[in-house]
Amino acid sequence: MELTPERLAGQLGQGALRPVYLIAGPEMLRVLEAADAVRVAARAQGYAEREVFEPDGRDIDWSGLEASLRAPSLFAARRVIEIRLPTTKPGKDGAAVISGFCEAPPDDVLLLITGGEWSRQHGGKWSEAVARVGLVAVAWSVKPHEMPEWIERRLRGRGLAADREAVQRLADRVEGNLLAAAQEVEKLALLAEGGILDAARMDDLVADAARFDVFRLVDAALSGAAAQAVRMLAGLRAEGEAVPALMGMVVMELQRAAALARVQARGGNLASEFRAQRVWESKQAVYRRALQRHPPARWERFIAEAGRIDRIAKGRAAGDAWQALERLLVAVAEPNAVTLAN
């Protein structure tokens, strides 16, 4: 059975839990929150142990996972076993393990599978097996016209009420960024003092999450949204920001991506490197997409170019720093879009 992540979360308190849940899709906030809801429900029903399997190097240890699925729980405790698949593609071995589990799921194990991507090509006999005995939730990206309704539900869930204009005002401010919308709703829950929020009150309480800041600028480039990155950069310039003030964050994110690219290229443990680089799970999909566009050498070239831009901005090299930074961001977003200056 396939549900939205929100409907899945709403059903968890209605009777016994299913033996397996598959939650996947490009909107990681929805994936993470639905998975958290499964964990909370599992703890409430006596699942005291938890094991997590994620790619180590290039793949999951499927034989080790299969052994764990069939092994008796310690101290007779019920267990949650998680499989984290960034691409939501278990491969032949993984599909066999998951299908085998679904054929005869143990009474003391709940299997939770999460992934960062989903399409028709991701499914197969393994996901059909999950759907027969468990639940499948696909976290599609929230479309612009769906954002006001999503925000309104989020507000209601926090005990808040807002009129239509106020909800639309918040939707316009966050520009489709679900995480930013969720953060702003949390702020409202702390600051609002009852009553129905109107547009004026919303403006007073909510920080302008659509303000063009450097954090979202770099995220846009890493996500492949070249046009958005260019527009954000223009907004920063119009607000009076200086290039040197931006370059610290730009360089830090490029260095992080370069480190991840090196680990991936040598077949190392990318999950461990994410932890070492302090990349939150909600942002890992952004980096994975970026790593698919460029080899390690290209990321090193980006870092060198960022250094050149910083020198230009400080008057130590010739050129237009704003133009060079725009070209760099577009190059990060679109591998074949531009040629960087020598």
KOLLUMSE-821564 format. One record per residue: residue number from 0; x, y, z of N, C-alpha, C in turn; residue in one letter. Coordinates in steps of 0.05 Angstrom, whole numbers. Layout:
<sites>
NUM:X:Y:Z:X:Y:Z:X:Y:Z:A
...
</sites>
This chain:
<sites>
0:17:-24:0:0:0:0:18:25:0:M
1:12:44:-17:28:68:-19:13:92:-8:E
2:27:107:9:15:131:22:34:154:19:L
3:24:178:26:42:200:30:56:196:57:T
4:79:209:62:92:206:88:75:215:111:P
5:59:236:106:42:247:127:19:227:134:E
6:8:215:114:-13:195:119:-2:171:133:R
7:22:163:125:35:140:139:38:147:168:L
8:49:170:174:53:178:203:27:178:218:A
9:5:186:205:-20:187:218:-32:160:224:G
10:-23:140:210:-34:113:214:-18:96:234:Q
11:4:106:243:22:90:259:10:83:287:L
12:-7:100:297:-18:94:323:-43:77:322:G
13:-50:68:299:-75:52:295:-69:23:294:Q
14:-66:10:317:-61:-18:318:-32:-26:316:G
15:-27:-52:310:0:-62:309:15:-51:285:A
16:41:-49:287:57:-38:266:61:-60:244:L
17:66:-51:220:72:-69:198:101:-79:201:R
18:108:-102:189:135:-112:192:156:-96:176:P
19:147:-80:156:166:-66:139:154:-40:129:V
20:171:-19:128:163:7:118:185:16:98:Y
21:176:26:75:194:38:56:186:67:52:L
22:204:86:59:199:114:56:221:126:39:I
23:214:138:17:235:148:-2:224:171:-18:A
24:242:186:-30:234:208:-47:253:231:-45:G
25:250:251:-63:269:273:-64:267:294:-42:P
26:243:294:-28:239:314:-7:248:302:20:E
27:273:306:27:285:292:50:272:300:77:M
28:262:324:79:249:331:105:225:313:109:L
29:210:307:89:186:290:92:195:261:97:R
30:217:252:84:227:225:90:236:223:119:V
31:252:242:128:263:241:155:241:242:176:L
32:222:259:172:201:261:192:183:236:193:E
33:177:225:170:162:200:170:177:177:183:A
34:203:176:177:220:155:190:221:159:220:A
35:223:184:229:223:189:258:197:180:270:D
36:175:184:256:149:176:267:148:145:270:A
37:160:131:251:161:102:253:177:93:277:V
38:200:106:281:217:99:304:202:104:331:R
39:189:127:333:174:134:357:152:113:363:V
40:137:106:342:116:86:345:128:59:353:A
41:151:52:341:163:27:347:172:25:376:A
42:184:47:386:192:48:414:168:44:433:R
43:146:57:425:122:55:442:110:27:442:A
44:117:11:422:106:-16:421:128:-37:428:Q
45:149:-28:441:168:-47:453:192:-54:436:G
46:197:-40:414:221:-45:398:244:-30:411:Y
47:259:-44:428:279:-31:444:307:-29:431:A
48:312:-47:412:339:-47:399:336:-35:371:E
49:359:-24:362:359:-11:335:386:-16:322:R
50:386:-25:297:410:-28:281:407:-13:255:E
51:429:-1:246:428:15:222:448:4:202:V
52:439:-1:177:457:-10:156:456:11:134:F
53:480:21:126:482:40:104:507:34:88:E
54:509:45:64:532:38:47:559:43:61:P
55:576:22:60:603:24:71:621:20:47:D
56:633:42:37:647:41:12:627:43:-10:G
57:623:22:-25:605:23:-48:578:10:-44:R
58:575:-7:-23:550:-21:-19:546:-29:10:D
59:522:-37:16:515:-47:42:525:-76:45:I
60:532:-84:69:539:-112:74:513:-128:75:D
61:504:-137:52:478:-150:51:478:-177:65:W
62:500:-192:64:501:-217:78:499:-213:108:S
63:513:-192:118:512:-186:146:484:-177:154:G
64:471:-162:137:444:-153:142:425:-177:143:L
65:428:-195:124:410:-218:124:413:-235:149:E
66:438:-238:158:443:-253:183:430:-240:207:A
67:432:-213:207:420:-198:229:390:-200:230:S
68:378:-200:206:349:-202:204:339:-228:215:L
69:354:-249:212:346:-276:221:356:-283:249:R
70:374:-267:259:386:-274:285:366:-267:307:A
71:365:-282:329:347:-275:352:357:-250:365:P
72:338:-234:375:344:-209:388:357:-214:416:S
73:375:-197:424:387:-199:450:366:-193:471:L
74:367:-209:493:349:-205:516:320:-206:507:F
75:314:-220:486:287:-224:476:273:-197:469:A
76:289:-176:463:278:-150:456:270:-149:427:A
77:250:-134:421:242:-130:393:261:-109:381:R
78:266:-111:354:286:-94:342:275:-79:318:R
79:286:-55:314:282:-40:289:309:-42:274:V
80:308:-52:249:331:-53:232:327:-34:209:I
81:345:-15:206:342:6:185:362:1:162:E
82:352:5:138:368:4:114:367:32:102:I
83:389:45:99:390:72:87:403:70:60:R
84:386:75:40:395:73:12:393:101:-1:L
85:415:116:-3:414:143:-15:402:143:-42:P
86:407:123:-59:396:122:-86:370:106:-87:T
87:362:93:-65:339:75:-63:340:53:-84:T
88:365:44:-89:369:21:-107:385:0:-92:K
89:371:-22:-83:386:-42:-67:403:-60:-84:P
90:400:-60:-110:415:-79:-127:404:-107:-125:G
91:416:-125:-139:406:-153:-140:407:-166:-112:K
92:430:-163:-99:433:-176:-73:414:-164:-52:D
93:413:-138:-52:395:-125:-32:366:-131:-37:G
94:358:-131:-63:330:-137:-70:323:-165:-60:A
95:342:-184:-63:337:-212:-54:333:-213:-24:A
96:350:-198:-9:349:-199:20:322:-187:29:V
97:315:-164:18:290:-151:26:265:-168:18:I
98:266:-179:-6:243:-196:-14:241:-221:4:S
99:264:-232:11:264:-256:29:253:-249:56:G
100:260:-226:66:249:-218:92:218:-215:91:F
101:209:-203:69:180:-199:66:164:-225:63:C
102:177:-246:53:163:-271:50:155:-283:77:E
103:172:-280:97:167:-291:124:179:-273:145:A
104:167:-249:149:179:-230:168:178:-241:197:P
105:200:-239:212:200:-248:240:181:-230:257:P
106:171:-241:278:152:-226:295:166:-204:311:D
107:193:-207:315:207:-188:332:224:-168:317:D
108:220:-165:291:236:-147:275:218:-129:259:V
109:224:-103:260:211:-83:242:233:-73:223:L
110:229:-75:197:248:-66:178:240:-38:167:L
111:258:-19:169:253:9:160:273:15:138:L
112:263:20:114:280:26:91:275:55:83:I
113:296:71:81:294:99:73:312:105:49:T
114:304:123:32:320:130:9:315:158:0:G
115:334:169:-15:332:197:-23:322:202:-51:G
116:316:180:-66:306:184:-93:283:164:-98:E
117:266:170:-117:245:151:-124:234:157:-152:W
118:229:136:-167:216:138:-194:207:110:-201:S
119:194:107:-223:186:81:-232:209:62:-235:R
120:232:72:-242:256:55:-246:267:44:-220:Q
121:259:57:-197:270:48:-171:254:24:-161:H
122:229:22:-168:213:0:-158:220:-26:-172:G
123:207:-47:-163:211:-74:-175:198:-94:-157:G
124:206:-119:-160:194:-141:-144:199:-136:-114:K
125:222:-125:-107:229:-121:-79:210:-100:-66:W
126:204:-78:-81:186:-58:-69:157:-68:-70:S
127:150:-85:-89:124:-97:-90:120:-116:-66:E
128:142:-130:-59:141:-148:-35:137:-131:-10:A
129:150:-108:-8:146:-90:15:117:-81:16:V
130:106:-73:-7:79:-63:-7:58:-84:2:A
131:64:-110:-4:45:-131:3:43:-135:33:R
132:65:-133:48:64:-138:76:68:-113:93:V
133:76:-91:81:81:-67:96:69:-42:83:G
134:82:-20:85:72:5:74:95:19:59:L
135:88:32:37:107:48:21:97:77:21:V
136:115:95:28:109:124:27:129:138:9:A
137:119:153:-10:137:167:-29:135:197:-22:V
138:158:209:-16:160:237:-9:167:254:-33:A
139:147:260:-49:152:277:-73:157:306:-63:W
140:171:321:-80:175:349:-74:148:363:-73:S
141:145:382:-55:120:398:-54:121:419:-76:V
142:101:418:-93:99:437:-116:92:465:-105:K
143:99:486:-120:93:513:-111:64:518:-104:P
144:46:507:-120:17:511:-114:8:495:-90:H
145:24:475:-82:17:459:-58:29:470:-32:E
146:48:488:-35:62:498:-11:43:512:9:M
147:24:529:1:6:541:22:-9:520:38:P
148:-19:500:25:-34:479:39:-16:464:58:E
149:9:458:49:28:445:67:34:462:91:W
150:39:488:87:44:506:109:21:508:128:I
151:-4:509:117:-27:511:134:-30:486:152:E
152:-25:462:140:-26:438:156:-5:439:178:R
153:19:448:171:41:450:190:34:469:213:R
154:21:491:207:13:510:227:-8:498:246:L
155:-27:484:234:-48:472:251:-36:451:269:R
156:-16:436:259:-3:416:275:12:428:299:G
157:18:454:298:32:468:320:12:485:336:R
158:-14:481:331:-34:496:345:-37:525:337:G
159:-30:531:312:-31:558:302:-52:561:280:L
160:-62:585:276:-81:590:255:-73:616:241:A
161:-76:616:214:-69:639:199:-89:643:176:A
162:-94:667:168:-112:671:145:-97:666:119:D
163:-113:665:98:-102:656:72:-79:675:63:R
164:-82:701:67:-61:719:58:-35:715:74:E
165:-38:710:100:-14:705:116:0:680:108:A
166:-15:659:102:-3:634:93:12:638:67:V
167:-1:652:48:11:657:22:37:674:26:Q
168:36:693:44:59:710:49:83:693:58:R
169:78:674:76:99:656:85:109:638:62:L
170:90:628:46:98:612:23:116:627:4:A
171:109:652:-1:125:669:-19:153:674:-8:D
172:155:676:18:180:682:31:200:659:29:R
173:189:634:33:207:611:34:214:600:6:V
174:200:610:-15:207:603:-43:210:573:-47:E
175:191:557:-37:192:528:-42:211:512:-25:G
176:225:525:-6:244:512:11:229:500:35:N
177:224:474:35:208:461:55:221:463:83:L
178:247:460:84:261:461:110:259:489:121:L
179:262:510:104:259:537:114:230:542:124:A
180:210:531:110:183:535:118:178:522:145:A
181:189:498:149:186:484:174:199:499:197:A
182:222:510:192:236:526:212:221:551:220:Q
183:209:564:200:193:588:206:168:581:222:E
184:155:559:216:132:551:232:140:546:261:V
185:163:534:265:173:529:292:177:555:307:E
186:187:575:293:191:602:305:164:614:313:K
187:145:611:295:118:622:300:106:609:324:L
188:110:583:328:99:569:351:110:580:377:A
189:134:591:376:146:602:400:138:631:404:L
190:133:646:382:129:675:384:100:683:383:L
191:83:668:369:55:676:367:41:674:394:A
192:22:691:398:8:692:424:-22:687:421:E
193:-30:669:404:-58:663:401:-71:680:379:G
194:-95:674:373:-109:689:353:-101:680:325:G
195:-114:691:305:-109:683:277:-88:703:266:I
196:-67:691:256:-45:708:244:-55:720:218:L
197:-52:746:215:-57:759:189:-30:766:176:D
198:-31:778:152:-7:783:137:12:802:152:A
199:1:822:165:17:842:179:32:829:202:A
200:17:812:217:29:799:240:50:778:230:R
201:45:765:208:64:746:197:90:761:190:M
202:87:785:178:111:800:171:127:807:196:D
203:114:813:218:128:820:242:142:797:255:D
204:131:773:253:141:750:267:161:733:252:L
205:158:733:225:175:714:210:199:728:198:V
206:222:716:202:246:726:188:242:721:159:A
207:253:738:143:249:736:114:267:713:103:D
208:255:689:103:271:665:95:277:666:65:A
209:263:683:50:270:685:21:292:705:16:A
210:302:718:38:325:736:35:348:721:23:R
211:362:735:5:383:721:-10:408:719:7:F
212:412:697:21:435:694:39:454:674:26:D
213:479:674:37:500:659:25:496:629:29:V
214:483:621:50:478:592:55:461:580:32:F
215:439:593:26:421:583:5:434:588:-22:R
216:451:608:-25:465:612:-50:481:587:-58:L
217:498:578:-39:515:555:-44:498:530:-48:V
218:477:527:-32:459:504:-35:447:503:-63:D
219:439:526:-74:428:526:-100:448:517:-121:A
220:473:525:-119:493:516:-138:498:486:-135:A
221:501:477:-111:505:448:-107:482:431:-117:L
222:458:442:-115:434:427:-124:430:428:-154:S
223:446:444:-168:444:445:-197:425:466:-207:G
224:416:484:-189:397:505:-196:413:531:-203:A
225:424:531:-227:441:553:-236:426:579:-237:A
226:402:580:-248:387:605:-251:381:616:-223:A
227:373:599:-204:367:608:-177:392:619:-164:Q
228:415:606:-168:440:616:-156:447:644:-167:A
229:444:648:-193:450:673:-205:431:695:-194:V
230:405:688:-191:386:708:-181:392:715:-152:R
231:400:695:-136:407:700:-108:432:717:-106:M
232:451:712:-123:475:728:-122:469:757:-129:L
233:452:761:-149:444:789:-156:429:802:-132:A
234:413:786:-118:400:797:-94:419:805:-72:G
235:439:789:-68:460:795:-48:474:821:-55:L
236:481:823:-81:495:847:-90:477:872:-86:R
237:451:869:-92:433:892:-89:429:900:-60:A
238:433:881:-42:430:886:-13:455:898:-1:E
239:476:901:-18:500:914:-8:521:896:3:G
240:518:870:-1:538:851:8:564:854:-8:E
241:586:847:4:612:848:-9:622:820:-15:A
242:635:817:-37:645:790:-45:662:777:-24:V
243:681:791:-11:697:778:9:680:766:32:P
244:658:778:38:641:768:60:627:741:52:A
245:625:736:26:612:712:16:632:689:13:L
246:657:695:8:676:675:0:683:654:21:M
247:681:662:46:687:642:67:669:618:66:G
248:643:623:64:623:601:62:627:586:35:M
249:631:600:14:634:588:-13:658:568:-12:V
250:681:578:-2:705:561:-1:700:537:17:V
251:688:541:40:683:519:59:667:497:46:M
252:645:504:32:628:485:20:642:470:-3:E
253:658:485:-18:673:472:-40:694:453:-29:L
254:707:460:-8:727:442:5:713:417:15:Q
255:690:420:26:674:397:36:667:379:13:R
256:658:390:-9:651:374:-32:675:360:-44:A
257:698:374:-44:723:362:-55:731:338:-38:A
258:729:341:-11:736:319:7:718:295:2:A
259:692:300:-1:673:278:-7:679:265:-33:L
260:686:281:-53:692:271:-80:716:253:-80:A
261:737:260:-64:761:243:-62:754:216:-50:R
262:738:217:-29:731:192:-15:714:174:-34:V
263:696:186:-48:679:171:-67:696:159:-89:Q
264:715:174:-100:731:165:-122:748:141:-115:A
265:757:139:-90:774:116:-82:757:94:-70:R
266:731:96:-71:713:75:-61:712:74:-31:G
267:717:97:-18:717:98:11:689:99:22:G
268:687:102:48:661:102:62:650:130:62:N
269:633:135:43:622:162:40:604:170:64:L
270:590:150:75:573:156:98:590:166:122:A
271:613:153:126:631:162:147:642:190:142:S
272:648:196:117:658:222:110:637:243:114:E
273:612:237:108:590:256:114:590:263:144:F
274:593:242:160:594:247:189:618:264:197:R
275:641:258:185:665:272:191:663:302:183:A
276:649:306:160:646:333:150:622:347:162:Q
277:608:334:180:585:345:194:563:353:174:R
278:558:336:155:537:341:135:512:327:145:V
279:491:342:152:466:331:162:454:313:141:W
280:439:293:150:426:274:132:408:288:112:E
281:394:309:122:375:323:104:389:337:81:S
282:416:342:83:430:356:62:448:337:46:K
283:450:312:53:468:293:39:459:289:10:Q
284:433:289:5:424:285:-23:434:308:-41:A
285:436:332:-30:446:355:-46:475:349:-54:V
286:491:340:-35:519:335:-42:522:311:-61:Y
287:506:291:-57:508:267:-75:502:275:-104:R
288:482:292:-107:476:302:-135:500:318:-146:R
289:511:335:-129:534:351:-138:558:333:-145:A
290:563:312:-130:585:295:-135:582:279:-161:L
291:558:275:-170:553:262:-195:561:279:-219:Q
292:562:305:-215:567:323:-237:597:328:-242:R
293:613:325:-222:642:332:-225:660:312:-212:H
294:683:306:-225:704:289:-213:719:305:-192:P
295:736:292:-176:751:306:-155:768:329:-166:P
296:781:325:-189:798:346:-200:783:372:-205:A
297:758:369:-213:742:392:-219:736:408:-194:R
298:731:394:-172:726:407:-146:751:422:-137:W
299:774:411:-142:799:425:-135:802:450:-151:E
300:793:448:-176:794:472:-194:775:494:-184:R
301:752:486:-174:733:505:-163:745:519:-139:F
302:759:504:-122:772:517:-98:793:537:-106:I
303:809:530:-126:829:548:-136:817:573:-147:A
304:795:570:-162:781:593:-174:769:611:-152:E
305:759:599:-131:748:614:-108:770:631:-96:A
306:794:620:-94:817:635:-83:823:659:-101:G
307:822:655:-127:827:677:-146:806:699:-143:R
308:781:690:-140:760:710:-137:764:727:-112:I
309:772:714:-91:777:728:-66:799:749:-69:D
310:820:741:-84:841:760:-89:832:784:-106:R
311:815:778:-126:803:800:-142:788:819:-125:I
312:771:808:-107:753:824:-90:770:842:-71:A
313:793:832:-64:810:848:-46:831:865:-60:K
314:828:867:-87:846:885:-102:873:873:-107:G
315:877:847:-104:903:835:-108:906:821:-135:R
316:884:822:-151:885:810:-178:865:826:-195:A
317:869:825:-221:852:840:-239:827:824:-245:A
318:805:838:-250:780:825:-258:756:835:-243:G
319:733:825:-251:707:832:-238:699:809:-220:D
320:701:814:-194:696:793:-174:668:782:-175:A
321:648:799:-179:620:790:-181:615:773:-205:W
322:626:781:-227:623:765:-252:637:738:-249:Q
323:661:738:-238:676:713:-234:662:694:-215:A
324:650:705:-194:635:689:-175:610:677:-188:L
325:597:692:-204:573:682:-218:581:659:-236:E
326:603:662:-250:612:641:-268:620:615:-253:R
327:632:619:-229:639:596:-213:614:581:-204:L
328:594:595:-194:570:583:-184:555:568:-206:L
329:554:579:-230:542:566:-253:557:541:-261:V
330:584:543:-259:600:519:-266:596:497:-246:A
331:592:503:-220:586:483:-200:559:470:-206:V
332:540:487:-214:512:477:-218:509:462:-244:A
333:524:470:-265:521:458:-292:548:453:-303:E
334:556:428:-304:584:421:-311:594:431:-337:P
335:576:434:-356:585:442:-383:576:470:-390:N
336:568:486:-369:556:512:-375:577:533:-383:A
337:599:534:-369:618:555:-374:647:544:-372:V
338:665:559:-382:694:553:-378:705:573:-359:T
339:717:564:-337:728:583:-318:753:596:-329:L
340:757:620:-319:781:635:-328:806:621:-319:A
341:827:625:-335:853:613:-328:867:631:-307:N
</sites>
